[in-house]
């Protein structure tokens, strides 16, 4: 009991915990910055006065430009939902890049299955130091958990106060504590991807409905004829940009969410196998 407490204190001060705290503020700041960037793109890039035949000289928060020049510029007339959708897309891109970097680092420098086999070989030869050296080479979440378990493994070899079963429990507890530090960092920010996957489509439909209401409202004010039909078709086309942007953002988010969860499942399996390897090895070699 007295030897377990210092270990927990060391774990609490590890780099992974500090990174987690710093990443929390960035995680909530990034979506806000992306939505602001989305508005800037919509207002000053798509909504640049030079992109319209009849620009609104008054400007303001939402200039009433008319006659967009070019297909891409028509997205501006999709309404105020467009900058929010652009912000959602930028948020997805931001967290996809962030998760790619984090999960790639957590995967380690080599194949986890091969790494575990090497550790098993060294443990079978009672060479714990060589197994620790393999952890330093592998790095990543599996390497970190295995290294924490191996340190406790090495400590339990020389401990005489506990029986074999208690030593195995101590090793297992150490692995669980190390796992508890690693897994949250792997799953962090995936909630943004899963949320945007649902919300982006709904926002796109909302923008489309608002555009359709506006188009039919203008149609009711027209006297009829080909001008009214042209106004309606143009309004529907502009409204559907919201749907296209929302569905596209949702599709990217869903695909990348599934890719990341698959990678995390692979790493988690490696961590579980690491714990099983350590406990079974100790139980069989140090009875």
C-alpha positions in Angstrom: 0.0 0.0 0.0 2.8 2.4 0.9 4.5 1.8 -2.5 1.4 2.4 -4.6 0.8 6.0 -3.4 4.0 7.5 -4.8 3.3 5.9 -8.2 -0.1 7.5 -8.3 1.5 10.9 -7.5 3.9 10.6 -10.3 1.2 9.7 -12.8 -0.8 12.7 -11.8 2.1 14.9 -12.8 2.8 13.3 -16.2 2.7 15.2 -19.5 -0.5 13.6 -20.7 -2.5 15.2 -17.9 -1.1 18.6 -18.6 -1.7 18.3 -22.3 -5.3 17.3 -21.6 -5.9 20.5 -19.5 -4.4 22.7 -22.1 -6.3 21.1 -24.9 -9.7 21.6 -23.2 -9.6 25.4 -23.7 -8.4 25.1 -27.3 -11.2 22.6 -28.0 -13.9 25.1 -27.1 -12.2 28.1 -28.6 -11.7 26.5 -32.0 -15.4 26.2 -33.0 -16.0 29.9 -32.1 -13.0 31.0 -34.1 -14.1 28.8 -37.0 -17.6 30.3 -37.1 -16.1 33.8 -37.0 -13.8 32.8 -39.9 -16.9 31.4 -41.7 -18.7 34.7 -41.4 -15.5 36.5 -42.7 -15.4 34.2 -45.7 -19.1 34.6 -46.4 -19.2 38.4 -45.9 -15.9 39.6 -47.3 -14.9 36.8 -49.8 -18.2 35.5 -51.2 -19.9 38.8 -50.4 -17.3 41.1 -52.0 -19.0 43.9 -53.9 -17.0 43.1 -57.0 -18.7 39.7 -57.2 -22.1 41.1 -57.9 -23.7 43.0 -60.8 -25.8 45.2 -58.4 -23.8 45.5 -55.1 -25.3 47.1 -52.0 -23.5 50.4 -51.4 -24.6 50.5 -47.7 -22.8 47.3 -46.8 -23.3 46.4 -43.2 -23.6 43.0 -41.5 -25.6 41.4 -44.3 -25.4 43.5 -47.5 -28.3 43.0 -50.0 -26.2 42.3 -53.1 -27.9 41.3 -56.3 -26.8 39.4 -59.4 -23.9 37.2 -58.3 -21.2 36.7 -60.9 -20.1 33.1 -61.0 -21.5 29.9 -59.6 -19.5 29.9 -56.3 -20.6 33.4 -55.5 -24.3 32.4 -55.6 -23.6 30.6 -52.2 -23.7 34.1 -50.6 -27.4 34.5 -51.4 -28.1 31.3 -49.5 -28.5 33.5 -46.4 -27.1 33.8 -42.9 -27.0 30.0 -42.4 -24.2 29.8 -44.9 -21.5 31.3 -42.7 -22.5 29.0 -39.9 -22.2 26.0 -42.2 -18.8 27.2 -43.4 -17.8 27.5 -39.8 -19.0 23.9 -39.1 -16.9 22.7 -42.1 -13.8 24.6 -40.8 -14.4 23.1 -37.4 -14.5 19.6 -38.9 -11.3 20.2 -40.8 -9.6 21.6 -37.6 -10.5 18.6 -35.5 -9.7 16.1 -38.2 -6.2 17.5 -38.4 -5.9 17.6 -34.6 -7.1 14.0 -34.2 -4.9 12.8 -37.0 -1.8 14.2 -35.3 -2.9 12.9 -31.8 -3.9 9.4 -32.9 -0.9 9.0 -35.2 1.4 9.8 -32.2 -0.7 7.5 -30.0 -0.3 4.6 -32.5 3.5 4.5 -31.8 6.4 4.1 -34.1 5.8 0.5 -35.1 3.3 -2.3 -35.3 1.7 -2.8 -31.9 1.2 -6.6 -32.3 4.9 -7.0 -33.2 5.9 -4.8 -30.2 3.8 -7.0 -27.8 5.4 -10.1 -29.2 8.9 -8.7 -28.5 7.9 -7.8 -25.0 6.5 -11.3 -24.4 9.8 -12.8 -25.7 11.9 -10.7 -23.3 9.6 -11.4 -20.4 9.8 -15.1 -21.1 13.6 -14.8 -20.8 13.1 -12.8 -17.5 14.7 -9.7 -19.2 12.5 -6.9 -18.0 15.0 -4.2 -18.8 15.0 -5.3 -22.5 11.2 -5.1 -22.5 11.4 -1.6 -21.1 13.8 -0.7 -23.9 11.3 -1.9 -26.4 8.7 0.4 -24.8 11.1 3.4 -25.3 11.4 2.5 -29.0 7.7 1.9 -29.5 6.3 5.0 -27.6 2.6 5.7 -28.2 -0.3 4.7 -25.9 0.4 1.0 -26.0 4.1 1.6 -25.2 3.2 4.0 -22.4 0.8 1.6 -20.7 3.2 -1.3 -21.2 6.0 0.7 -19.7 4.0 1.7 -16.6 3.0 -1.9 -16.2 6.6 -3.2 -16.6 7.9 -0.8 -14.0 5.4 -2.2 -11.5 6.2 -5.7 -12.8 9.9 -5.2 -12.1 9.1 -3.8 -8.6 6.9 -6.8 -7.8 9.7 -9.2 -8.6 11.8 -8.0 -5.7 8.8 -7.5 -3.3 8.5 -10.1 -0.6 5.6 -8.7 1.4 2.9 -9.8 -1.1 2.0 -13.1 -2.5 1.8 -13.8 -6.2 -1.9 -13.1 -6.5 -1.6 -9.7 -4.8 1.4 -8.8 -7.0 -0.6 -9.6 -10.2 -3.4 -7.4 -8.8 -0.9 -4.6 -8.2 0.4 -4.9 -11.8 -3.2 -4.9 -13.2 -4.1 -1.8 -11.2 -1.0 0.0 -12.5 -2.0 -0.9 -16.1 -5.6 0.3 -15.4 -4.3 3.7 -14.0 -2.1 4.2 -17.0 -4.9 3.3 -19.4 -7.2 5.8 -17.6 -4.7 8.5 -18.6 -4.3 7.4 -22.2 -7.8 6.7 -23.4 -9.4 10.1 -22.7 -6.8 11.7 -24.9 -7.6 9.4 -27.7 -11.4 10.0 -27.6 -11.1 13.8 -27.0 -12.9 16.1 -29.5 -14.6 13.3 -31.3 -17.8 14.6 -29.8 -17.5 17.7 -32.1 -17.3 15.4 -35.1 -20.3 13.3 -34.0 -22.4 16.4 -33.2 -21.6 18.3 -36.4 -22.4 15.1 -38.4 -26.0 15.5 -37.2 -26.3 19.3 -36.8 -24.8 20.2 -40.2 -27.5 18.4 -42.1 -30.3 20.0 -40.0 -28.7 23.5 -40.5 -28.5 22.9 -44.2 -32.2 22.0 -44.3 -33.1 25.0 -42.1 -31.2 27.3 -44.6 -33.0 25.7 -47.5 -36.5 26.1 -45.9 -35.7 29.8 -45.1 -34.6 30.3 -48.7 -37.7 28.6 -50.0 -39.9 30.8 -47.8 -38.1 33.9 -49.0 -38.4 32.8 -52.7 -42.1 32.0 -52.5 -42.7 35.2 -50.7 -41.1 37.1 -53.6 -43.2 35.1 -56.0 -46.3 36.2 -54.3 -45.3 39.8 -54.7 -44.6 39.4 -58.4 -47.3 40.0 -61.0 -46.6 36.7 -62.7 -45.1 35.6 -66.0 -41.6 34.5 -66.9 -39.9 37.0 -64.5 -41.7 35.5 -61.6 -40.7 31.9 -62.6 -37.1 33.0 -63.1 -37.1 34.6 -59.7 -38.5 31.4 -58.1 -36.0 29.1 -59.9 -33.1 31.3 -58.9 -34.3 31.4 -55.3 -34.6 27.7 -55.1 -31.1 27.2 -56.6 -29.6 29.6 -54.0 -31.5 27.8 -51.2 -30.2 24.4 -52.2 -26.6 25.6 -51.6 -27.4 25.3 -47.9 -28.5 21.7 -48.3 -25.4 20.8 -50.4 -23.0 22.5 -47.9 -24.7 20.9 -44.9 -24.8 17.4 -46.4 -21.1 17.7 -47.5 -20.0 18.8 -44.1 -22.0 16.0 -42.4 -20.5 13.4 -44.8 -16.9 14.4 -44.1 -17.6 14.4 -40.4 -19.2 11.0 -40.3 -16.4 9.4 -42.5 -13.6 10.8 -40.3 -15.4 9.9 -37.1 -15.6 6.3 -38.2 -12.0 6.3 -39.3 -10.9 7.6 -35.9 -13.0 5.3 -33.8 -11.6 2.3 -35.8 -8.1 3.4 -35.1 -8.9 4.0 -31.4 -10.4 0.5 -31.2 -7.2 -0.9 -32.5 -5.1 1.0 -30.0 -7.5 0.0 -27.2 -7.2 -3.7 -28.2 -3.4 -3.3 -28.0 -3.6 -1.8 -24.5 -5.9 -4.6 -23.3 -3.5 -7.1 -24.7 -0.6 -5.4 -23.0 -2.3 -5.8 -19.6 -3.1 -9.4 -20.2 0.5 -10.1 -21.3 2.0 -8.6 -18.1 -0.4 -10.3 -15.7 -0.2 -13.7 -17.4 3.6 -13.6 -17.7 4.1 -12.7 -14.0 1.6 -15.3 -12.8 3.4 -18.0 -14.8 7.0 -17.0 -14.1 7.0 -15.9 -10.5 4.7 -18.2 -8.7 
